[in-house]
Amino acid sequence: MGSARSCDADAQGFYAKPVKAADGSLDLMKWEAGIPGKQGTAWENGMFKLWLLFPEEYPTRPPKCKDTPPPILPAPLRPIIRRFRLP
């Protein structure tokens, strides 16, 4: 696996960094990430946080993403989005 450095937070507001374990080491199997809301939209100035969870079989199996907290969605979209969520 590559470097454990976090992505440059100044790169358009995106960030990703591994989570620290209880012993202070980096858990490279669990990352915290953030995606900024697009400027000029209702989501401007928002930060959409998510977890990247890497399985032991990575890279032959992709990581799973879990948004935290889950976004509030209009009722008609909820059944569609639920299919793509982690339990």
C-alpha positions in Angstrom: 0.0 0.0 0.0 1.2 3.6 -0.7 2.1 6.3 1.7 0.0 6.9 4.8 0.1 10.7 4.3 -3.3 12.4 4.1 -4.3 14.1 0.9 -3.6 17.8 0.6 -6.5 19.5 2.3 -6.0 22.6 0.1 -6.7 20.6 -3.0 -10.2 22.0 -3.6 -11.3 21.1 -0.1 -11.2 17.3 -0.5 -9.4 15.3 2.2 -8.7 11.7 3.1 -6.7 10.4 6.0 -6.3 7.1 7.9 -7.9 6.7 11.3 -5.6 6.5 14.4 -5.9 3.2 16.3 -6.1 3.2 20.2 -2.4 2.6 20.4 -1.6 5.7 18.3 -0.7 3.8 15.1 -2.5 4.4 11.8 -5.3 2.0 10.7 -4.8 1.8 7.0 -7.9 -0.2 6.6 -10.2 2.6 7.7 -10.0 6.1 6.3 -12.0 9.3 7.1 -12.7 11.5 4.0 -14.5 14.7 3.2 -16.0 16.0 -0.1 -16.9 19.7 -0.2 -20.2 20.9 -1.5 -20.1 22.4 -5.0 -19.9 26.2 -5.1 -22.9 28.0 -6.4 -25.3 25.3 -5.3 -27.4 24.7 -2.1 -24.6 22.5 -0.9 -21.9 25.2 -1.0 -19.9 25.5 2.2 -21.1 22.0 3.2 -18.6 19.1 3.9 -19.9 15.6 3.2 -18.0 13.2 5.4 -17.6 9.5 4.8 -15.6 6.5 5.9 -13.6 4.3 3.5 -13.5 0.8 4.8 -10.9 -1.5 3.1 -11.4 -5.3 3.3 -8.5 -7.6 4.0 -8.8 -8.7 0.4 -8.0 -5.2 -0.9 -7.1 -4.5 -3.7 -8.9 -7.5 -5.2 -12.1 -6.3 -3.4 -12.9 -2.6 -3.4 -13.4 -0.5 -0.3 -16.9 0.3 1.0 -18.0 3.8 1.6 -20.3 4.9 4.4 -21.5 8.4 4.8 -21.5 9.9 8.3 -23.9 11.1 9.3 -26.3 9.8 6.5 -27.7 12.6 4.5 -31.3 13.6 4.8 -33.0 12.7 1.5 -36.4 13.4 0.0 -38.7 10.5 0.6 -38.9 9.4 -3.1 -35.1 8.9 -3.2 -34.7 6.9 0.0 -35.5 3.4 -1.5 -33.1 4.0 -4.4 -30.2 5.2 -2.2 -30.7 2.5 0.5 -29.6 -0.1 -2.1 -26.1 1.4 -2.1 -25.6 1.8 1.7 -23.7 -0.3 4.1 -26.0 -2.0 6.6 
